[in-house]
C-alpha cells in the first residue's frame, strides 16, 4: 500500500500540468524532476500513462535499508509505460519496479560506472534496444550485487543480433585494466523468442576473474541462445529451457556450475569448451556437446547425476565430445540414448535401459513414474534426484504472513491489529509480502546490521547467499 500522504513519496503524472509540487494531488509531470529531488528513502511513484522522456541519473545513492525506488502506481489494470531510455551512472541501492518498457530504440535501462545493490523487478521489456542491440545493459568500471528479477523479455522483431540482459566488463586501454561486474543475479524471469537472452561476460580472456553470478529459476523459451557464458564461478540452476537452439553456450571461464536445470527439446542443451560441472539436470531430447577450446587441451568437465531421455525422434548420442576435452561421466541415467565415441571419456557407474557394450554402464530395465505428464522420477540411485525431474513451472517467490513469521522467531509481543502498521514500523505496510524481502527487512527490524558496502541478505528458498534489492514500500496491487 503506497501512502498518498507520506513525505517520502514523490508523485509523477505525465498528464499533469506544470508547476506541481510532487504530492499526490499536484504531481510532477517529469520523472527527471522527481529524481533531482530524491534522496535515500525516497519513492518516486508513477501514475499510469506513457512516459517519453529519456532519464539520466548520476551519482545518486540510497542505503540498503532505505533505497531509492521508482515504482508504478497501477490501478484498474492500467500500466506505466516508458518508451524512453533510462541511464544510470554510479548509483547504489536503487529499485526500479513494475514498469513496462515498450519499443525503446536504445537500451531501456543502462547501468554503468560503479553501481551496487540495484534491483530491476516486476518489469516488462517489449521489443526494447533495437539499435543498441541490448534491452538491459550492465557495464562500466564494476557493478556488485545487482538483481534482475521477475521480469519478462521479448526481443525486437527482425533483429539478427540482440541481447535481453547484458552483463559486461570494461577494458581501459590507458591503464591496461579490466573491470568485471560481480554477484549479478538474474532470476524468476521469462525470456521468449530472444536472439540471446542473457550474456554473462563480454571478453574472451577472463580466466583471472571471478564473477560469481547466478542465473536461476528462469524460463527460457524459443531462444536462439538462452545463455552465453564468458565468466568464472557462475552458477546456473533451477531454470527451465524449452525449445532453444542453444540453451547454454559456455564459451569461456572456469569453475562454472550448471545444475538442477530442465532442458526440453533443445538442439544443444549445453555447448561446453572447458572446466565446468554439469550435474543434477534433466535432458529431454537435448544433448551436451563438449567441443573443447581451440589450440590445445582444456580442463576437464564433470557430468554427474543427470537424467538423459530420448523420445526416439532424433537424439541417440546424448553426450558428444572432442578429443581435446576430457570428460568424467558418472552416476547418470541414459534412457534410449548413449554416449558418443571418444577416447577421453572416463565413464563409471552409469545406468541405461538397454543392453550394450559400453564400458562404465550397467543395464537395468526401468520406466519413469509419469512420463506422459512430464514426471521423469525413478526409484534408481542414479540421475537427478532434486525435483527437476518433475519441474514443469518456475516457482515464484512465496508470500508470507509477517505476524506468523515473527511468532516462529519467538517474538513476545502484544499488538492492536487496527494499529498494526504502527507496531511493525513504517518498513512493513502490509501483513504479507515477499518472503525474500521480509527476511532482509527483519535484519533491519532487529537493528543488527551495519551500513557497509558489502551488504548481503538471504534469499529465501534458494541454496545460497546472494545480494538482493530491498523494497522501501509495497506497490498498490
C-alpha positions, 0 to 999 in steps of 0.5 A, a space after each residue: 500500500 503506497 501512502 498518498 500522504 507520506 513525505 517520502 513519496 514523490 508523485 509523477 503524472 505525465 498528464 499533469 500540468 506544470 508547476 506541481 509540487 510532487 504530492 499526490 494531488 499536484 504531481 510532477 509531470 517529469 520523472 527527471 524532476 522527481 529524481 533531482 529531488 530524491 534522496 535515500 528513502 525516497 519513492 518516486 511513484 508513477 501514475 499510469 500513462 506513457 512516459 517519453 522522456 529519456 532519464 539520466 541519473 548520476 551519482 545518486 545513492 540510497 542505503 540498503 535499508 532505505 533505497 531509492 525506488 521508482 515504482 508504478 502506481 497501477 490501478 484498474 489494470 492500467 500500466 506505466 509505460 516508458 518508451 524512453 531510455 533510462 541511464 544510470 551512472 554510479 548509483 547504489 541501492 536503487 529499485 526500479 519496479 513494475 514498469 513496462 518498457 515498450 519499443 525503446 530504440 536504445 537500451 531501456 535501462 543502462 547501468 554503468 560506472 560503479 553501481 551496487 545493490 540495484 534491483 530491476 523487478 516486476 518489469 516488462 521489456 517489449 521489443 526494447 534496444 533495437 539499435 543498441 542491440 541490448 534491452 538491459 545493459 550492465 557495464 562500466 568500471 564494476 557493478 556488485 550485487 545487482 538483481 534482475 528479477 521477475 521480469 519478462 523479455 521479448 526481443 525486437 522483431 527482425 533483429 539478427 543480433 540482440 541481447 535481453 540482459 547484458 552483463 559486461 566488463 570494461 577494458 581501459 586501454 590507458 591503464 591496461 585494466 579490466 573491470 568485471 561486474 560481480 554477484 549479478 543475479 538474474 532470476 524468476 524471469 521469462 525470456 521468449 523468442 530472444 536472439 540471446 537472452 542473457 550474456 554473462 561476460 563480454 571478453 574472451 580472456 577472463 580466466 583471472 576473474 571471478 564473477 560469481 553470478 547466478 542465473 536461476 529459476 528462469 524460463 527460457 523459451 524459443 531462444 536462439 541462445 538462452 545463455 552465453 557464458 564468458 565468466 568464472 564461478 557462475 552458477 546456473 540452476 533451477 531454470 527451465 529451457 524449452 525449445 532453444 537452439 542453444 540453451 547454454 553456450 559456455 564459451 569461456 571461464 572456469 569453475 562454472 556450475 550448471 545444475 538442477 536445470 530442465 532442458 526440453 527439446 533443445 538442439 544443444 542443451 549445453 555447448 561446453 569448451 572447458 572446466 565446468 560441472 554439469 550435474 543434477 539436470 534433466 535432458 529431454 531430447 537435448 544433448 551436451 556437446 563438449 567441443 573443447 577450446 581451440 589450440 590445445 587441451 582444456 580442463 576437464 568437465 564433470 557430468 554427474 547425476 543427470 537424467 538423459 531421455 530420448 523420445 526416439 525422434 532424433 537424439 541417440 548420442 546424448 553426450 558428444 565430445 572432442 578429443 581435446 576435452 576430457 570428460 568424467 561421466 558418472 552416476 547418470 541415467 541414459 534412457 534410449 540414448 548413449 554416449 558418443 565415441 571418444 577416447 577421453 571419456 572416463 565413464 563409471 557407474 552409469 545406468 541405461 535401459 538397454 543392453 550394450 557394450 559400453 564400458 562404465 554402464 550397467 543395464 537395468 530395465 526401468 520406466 519413469 513414474 509419469 512420463 506422459 505428464 512430464 514426471 521423469 522420477 525413478 526409484 534408481 540411485 542414479 540421475 537427478 534426484 532434486 525435483 527437476 525431474 518433475 519441474 514443469 513451472 518456475 516457482 515464484 517467490 512465496 508470500 508470507 504472513 509477517 505476524 506468523 513469521 515473527 511468532 516462529 522467531 519467538 517474538 513476545 509481543 502484544 499488538 492492536 491489529 487496527 494499529 498494526 502498521 504502527 507496531 511493525 514500523 513504517 518498513 512493513 505496510 502490509 501483513 504479507 509480502 515477499 518472503 525474500 524481502 521480509 527476511 532482509 527487512 527483519 535484519 533491519 527490524 532487529 537493528 543488527 546490521 551495519 551500513 557497509 558496502 558489502 551488504 548481503 541478505 538471504 534469499 529465501 528458498 534458494 541454496 545460497 547467499 546472494 545480494 538482493 534489492 530491498 523494497 522501501 514500500 509495497 506497490 498498490 496491487 
